[in-house]
């Protein structure tokens, strides 16, 4: 069976992105590979072994485009309101908390944030399918 190990995104300002992922999601570098033209930094936390790989192409001035195929990365947290408040304190500007229901059945509670390069991250409350 295949095991998911990481998802890669390209970033424009590596230090800014590292600070964002540390503040927002508690992710820190687990592995780093530096080359003359680019760097790869793998981020994770104690909650999991899946990583986000930040790829920084040195010397690139133009912002990356996301096209119409990229959706979002999702994380699950214990207390949605506490995380919303904590992230707001860092100036991350989360969207309002929303509820996803089917009739009276609560399927999910969530909000979104954007990283410095505009990638969407869904923050879900741990419950039901999203434990």
GROMACS elastic network, one bead per residue, 0.5 to 0.9 nm:
[ bonds ]
;  ai    aj funct       b0    kb
    4     7     6  0.84070   500
    4    50     6  0.68558   500
    5    49     6  0.71756   500
    5    51     6  0.61636   500
    5    52     6  0.86404   500
    6    42     6  0.81416   500
    6    49     6  0.87100   500
    6    50     6  0.54324   500
    6    52     6  0.53470   500
    6    53     6  0.63813   500
    7    50     6  0.82410   500
    7    51     6  0.66085   500
    7    52     6  0.50650   500
    7    53     6  0.58860   500
    7    54     6  0.86576   500
    7    73     6  0.88461   500
    8    42     6  0.87328   500
    8    51     6  0.85757   500
    8    52     6  0.58478   500
    8    54     6  0.59138   500
    8    55     6  0.68819   500
    9    52     6  0.74912   500
    9    53     6  0.62816   500
    9    54     6  0.53547   500
    9    55     6  0.60896   500
    9    56     6  0.88118   500
    9   119     6  0.84476   500
   10    53     6  0.83693   500
   10    54     6  0.58461   500
   10    56     6  0.59458   500
   10    57     6  0.76237   500
   10    64     6  0.73846   500
   10   117     6  0.82848   500
   11    14     6  0.61719   500
   11    17     6  0.70228   500
   11    54     6  0.63538   500
   11    55     6  0.60117   500
   11    56     6  0.53576   500
   11    57     6  0.77296   500
   11    63     6  0.84226   500
   11    64     6  0.76979   500
   11   116     6  0.80816   500
   11   117     6  0.61678   500
   12    16     6  0.87032   500
   12    17     6  0.82155   500
   12    55     6  0.87260   500
   12    56     6  0.63672   500
   12    57     6  0.75232   500
   12    58     6  0.84793   500
   12    60     6  0.72209   500
   12    61     6  0.75757   500
   12    62     6  0.80700   500
   12    63     6  0.65316   500
   12    64     6  0.75725   500
   12   116     6  0.83719   500
   12   117     6  0.68038   500
   13    16     6  0.54679   500
   13    17     6  0.62327   500
   13    18     6  0.87173   500
   13    56     6  0.73307   500
   13   116     6  0.81131   500
   13   117     6  0.83337   500
   14    17     6  0.51059   500
   14    18     6  0.60714   500
   14    19     6  0.86480   500
   14    39     6  0.87964   500
   14    41     6  0.88207   500
   14    54     6  0.76585   500
   14    55     6  0.81228   500
   14    56     6  0.61014   500
   15    18     6  0.50649   500
   15    19     6  0.62505   500
   15    20     6  0.86236   500
   16    19     6  0.52357   500
   16    20     6  0.62157   500
   16    21     6  0.88063   500
   16   116     6  0.71094   500
   17    21     6  0.61907   500
   17    22     6  0.84851   500
   17    54     6  0.81759   500
   17   115     6  0.71333   500
   17   116     6  0.61600   500
   17   117     6  0.79599   500
   18    21     6  0.53926   500
   18    22     6  0.61617   500
   18    23     6  0.86347   500
   18    27     6  0.82610   500
   18    28     6  0.74672   500
   18    29     6  0.81307   500
   18    41     6  0.88187   500
   18    43     6  0.85246   500
   18    54     6  0.84999   500
   19    22     6  0.51121   500
   19    23     6  0.60648   500
   19    24     6  0.83994   500
   19    28     6  0.88885   500
   20    23     6  0.51895   500
   20    24     6  0.57644   500
   20    25     6  0.79836   500
   20    27     6  0.89958   500
   20    90     6  0.89334   500
   20    92     6  0.82588   500
   20   115     6  0.67304   500
   20   116     6  0.72841   500
   21    24     6  0.51946   500
   21    25     6  0.53659   500
   21    26     6  0.64023   500
   21    27     6  0.55269   500
   21    28     6  0.74365   500
   21    43     6  0.81899   500
   21   115     6  0.77616   500
   22    25     6  0.57352   500
   22    28     6  0.58505   500
   22    43     6  0.89139   500
   23    26     6  0.58236   500
   23    27     6  0.78804   500
   23    87     6  0.75575   500
   23    90     6  0.71476   500
   23    92     6  0.89503   500
   24    27     6  0.80430   500
   24    83     6  0.86054   500
   24    86     6  0.83653   500
   24    87     6  0.59999   500
   24    90     6  0.79243   500
   24    92     6  0.75545   500
   24   113     6  0.88048   500
   24   115     6  0.88628   500
   25    28     6  0.89997   500
   25    45     6  0.83577   500
   25    75     6  0.83232   500
   26    44     6  0.79810   500
   26    45     6  0.63371   500
   27    30     6  0.89031   500
   27    43     6  0.54916   500
   27    46     6  0.86132   500
   27    51     6  0.88351   500
   27    52     6  0.87663   500
   28    42     6  0.80219   500
   28    43     6  0.50521   500
   28    44     6  0.56639   500
   28    45     6  0.63826   500
   29    32     6  0.69742   500
   29    41     6  0.62691   500
   29    42     6  0.54748   500
   29    44     6  0.65502   500
   29    45     6  0.86188   500
   30    41     6  0.76817   500
   30    42     6  0.56446   500
   30    43     6  0.55909   500
   30    44     6  0.63367   500
   30    45     6  0.84216   500
   30    51     6  0.85351   500
   31    40     6  0.82096   500
   31    41     6  0.59997   500
   31    42     6  0.52265   500
   31    43     6  0.74122   500
   32    39     6  0.73293   500
   32    40     6  0.56951   500
   32    42     6  0.62536   500
   33    38     6  0.86046   500
   33    39     6  0.56693   500
   33    40     6  0.51086   500
   33    41     6  0.64808   500
   33    42     6  0.87757   500
   34    37     6  0.83164   500
   34    38     6  0.64186   500
   34    40     6  0.64466   500
   34    41     6  0.83874   500
   35    38     6  0.52737   500
   35    39     6  0.57635   500
   35    40     6  0.84571   500
   36    39     6  0.80224   500
   36    58     6  0.79923   500
   37    56     6  0.86475   500
   37    57     6  0.61618   500
   37    58     6  0.53555   500
   37    59     6  0.77751   500
   38    55     6  0.70857   500
   38    56     6  0.54738   500
   38    58     6  0.52276   500
   38    59     6  0.87677   500
   39    54     6  0.80344   500
   39    55     6  0.58872   500
   39    56     6  0.52379   500
   39    57     6  0.67006   500
   39    58     6  0.76396   500
   40    53     6  0.65264   500
   40    54     6  0.57244   500
   40    56     6  0.65248   500
   40    57     6  0.89098   500
   41    52     6  0.82285   500
   41    53     6  0.55899   500
   41    54     6  0.51327   500
   41    55     6  0.66386   500
   41    56     6  0.83075   500
   42    51     6  0.59847   500
   42    52     6  0.57235   500
   42    54     6  0.62936   500
   42    55     6  0.88240   500
   43    50     6  0.85314   500
   43    51     6  0.52643   500
   43    52     6  0.52151   500
   43    53     6  0.62633   500
   43    54     6  0.77138   500
   44    47     6  0.80586   500
   44    48     6  0.69537   500
   44    49     6  0.65898   500
   44    50     6  0.66890   500
   44    51     6  0.50351   500
   44    52     6  0.68444   500
   45    48     6  0.61980   500
   45    49     6  0.75101   500
   45    50     6  0.87941   500
   45    51     6  0.84080   500
   46    49     6  0.75980   500
   48    51     6  0.80465   500
   56    60     6  0.86055   500
   57    60     6  0.60655   500
   58    61     6  0.88233   500
   60    63     6  0.80126   500
   63   117     6  0.76665   500
   64   117     6  0.75687   500
   66    69     6  0.72258   500
   66    70     6  0.60409   500
   66    71     6  0.88912   500
   66   118     6  0.84266   500
   66   119     6  0.79052   500
   67    70     6  0.66951   500
   68    71     6  0.80667   500
   70   119     6  0.84067   500
   70   120     6  0.88339   500
   71   119     6  0.82871   500
   71   120     6  0.70142   500
   71   121     6  0.87669   500
   72   119     6  0.67799   500
   72   121     6  0.52904   500
   72   122     6  0.65688   500
   73   119     6  0.81987   500
   73   120     6  0.66513   500
   73   122     6  0.61750   500
   73   123     6  0.87850   500
   74   112     6  0.89442   500
   74   120     6  0.86118   500
   74   121     6  0.55175   500
   74   123     6  0.59018   500
   74   124     6  0.71615   500
   75   121     6  0.74729   500
   75   122     6  0.63027   500
   75   123     6  0.51467   500
   75   124     6  0.61204   500
   75   125     6  0.85931   500
   75   130     6  0.87225   500
   76    80     6  0.87094   500
   76   110     6  0.89549   500
   76   122     6  0.84129   500
   76   123     6  0.58446   500
   76   125     6  0.55342   500
   76   126     6  0.53266   500
   76   127     6  0.86594   500
   76   130     6  0.64612   500
   76   131     6  0.69714   500
   77    80     6  0.63044   500
   77    83     6  0.75113   500
   77   123     6  0.69903   500
   77   124     6  0.61915   500
   77   125     6  0.51560   500
   77   126     6  0.54684   500
   77   131     6  0.85320   500
   78    82     6  0.85993   500
   78    83     6  0.84425   500
   78   124     6  0.86584   500
   78   125     6  0.58898   500
   78   126     6  0.54291   500
   78   127     6  0.85184   500
   78   131     6  0.88636   500
   79    82     6  0.53279   500
   79    83     6  0.62567   500
   79    84     6  0.85854   500
   79   125     6  0.63468   500
   79   126     6  0.78104   500
   80    83     6  0.52351   500
   80    84     6  0.60482   500
   80    85     6  0.86336   500
   80    97     6  0.79676   500
   80   109     6  0.77201   500
   80   110     6  0.71347   500
   80   111     6  0.82259   500
   80   123     6  0.76134   500
   80   124     6  0.69378   500
   80   125     6  0.52797   500
   80   126     6  0.83736   500
   81    85     6  0.61643   500
   81    86     6  0.85235   500
   81    97     6  0.79092   500
   81   125     6  0.89204   500
   82    85     6  0.51696   500
   82    86     6  0.60348   500
   82    87     6  0.85485   500
   83    87     6  0.59368   500
   83    88     6  0.83171   500
   83   123     6  0.86057   500
   84    87     6  0.53499   500
   84    88     6  0.61094   500
   84    89     6  0.87021   500
   84    93     6  0.86291   500
   84    94     6  0.64839   500
   84    95     6  0.85974   500
   84    96     6  0.84157   500
   84    97     6  0.79969   500
   84   111     6  0.78941   500
   84   123     6  0.88128   500
   85    88     6  0.50624   500
   85    89     6  0.63184   500
   85    94     6  0.87951   500
   86    89     6  0.51475   500
   86    90     6  0.68523   500
   87    90     6  0.51750   500
   87    91     6  0.66357   500
   87    92     6  0.55156   500
   87    93     6  0.70885   500
   87    94     6  0.70190   500
   87   113     6  0.88958   500
   88    91     6  0.50311   500
   88    92     6  0.54282   500
   88    93     6  0.53655   500
   88    94     6  0.65340   500
   89    92     6  0.74432   500
   89    93     6  0.85840   500
   90    93     6  0.81917   500
   91    94     6  0.86587   500
   92   113     6  0.69449   500
   92   114     6  0.76633   500
   92   115     6  0.82372   500
   93   112     6  0.89862   500
   93   113     6  0.67970   500
   93   114     6  0.82798   500
   94    97     6  0.83873   500
   94   111     6  0.65321   500
   94   112     6  0.56927   500
   94   114     6  0.78086   500
   95    98     6  0.85789   500
   95   111     6  0.55182   500
   95   112     6  0.54170   500
   95   113     6  0.65389   500
   96   110     6  0.84336   500
   96   111     6  0.60155   500
   96   112     6  0.79621   500
   97   109     6  0.68343   500
   97   110     6  0.54982   500
   97   112     6  0.82355   500
   98   108     6  0.83010   500
   98   109     6  0.56724   500
   98   110     6  0.54380   500
   98   111     6  0.61577   500
   99   106     6  0.72355   500
   99   107     6  0.76729   500
   99   108     6  0.58558   500
   99   110     6  0.65696   500
   99   111     6  0.89208   500
  100   105     6  0.86975   500
  100   106     6  0.62982   500
  100   107     6  0.54523   500
  100   108     6  0.50376   500
  100   109     6  0.62101   500
  100   110     6  0.81199   500
  101   104     6  0.64196   500
  101   105     6  0.54412   500
  101   107     6  0.51333   500
  101   108     6  0.69723   500
  101   109     6  0.88678   500
  102   105     6  0.51721   500
  102   106     6  0.66765   500
  102   107     6  0.68412   500
  103   106     6  0.81100   500
  106   109     6  0.78167   500
  106   128     6  0.87613   500
  107   127     6  0.84313   500
  107   128     6  0.70525   500
  107   129     6  0.79612   500
  108   124     6  0.69480   500
  108   125     6  0.70056   500
  108   126     6  0.85483   500
  108   127     6  0.73876   500
  108   128     6  0.76809   500
  108   129     6  0.83526   500
  108   130     6  0.78563   500
  109   123     6  0.85485   500
  109   124     6  0.58641   500
  109   125     6  0.56486   500
  109   126     6  0.86574   500
  109   127     6  0.87033   500
  110   122     6  0.67573   500
  110   123     6  0.54237   500
  110   125     6  0.61619   500
  111   121     6  0.85045   500
  111   122     6  0.59183   500
  111   123     6  0.53862   500
  111   124     6  0.67954   500
  112   120     6  0.66290   500
  112   121     6  0.55599   500
  112   123     6  0.58933   500
  112   124     6  0.86993   500
  113   118     6  0.89006   500
  113   119     6  0.82980   500
  113   120     6  0.58965   500
  113   121     6  0.52934   500
  113   122     6  0.66017   500
  113   123     6  0.76171   500
  114   117     6  0.75942   500
  114   118     6  0.51913   500
  114   119     6  0.53326   500
  114   121     6  0.60132   500
  114   122     6  0.88395   500
  115   118     6  0.52441   500
  115   119     6  0.53480   500
  115   120     6  0.67187   500
  115   121     6  0.75350   500
  116   119     6  0.75001   500
  124   127     6  0.84768   500
  124   130     6  0.71618   500
  125   130     6  0.71861   500
  125   131     6  0.80321   500
  126   129     6  0.81187   500
  126   130     6  0.51889   500
  127   130     6  0.52179   500
  128   131     6  0.61787   500
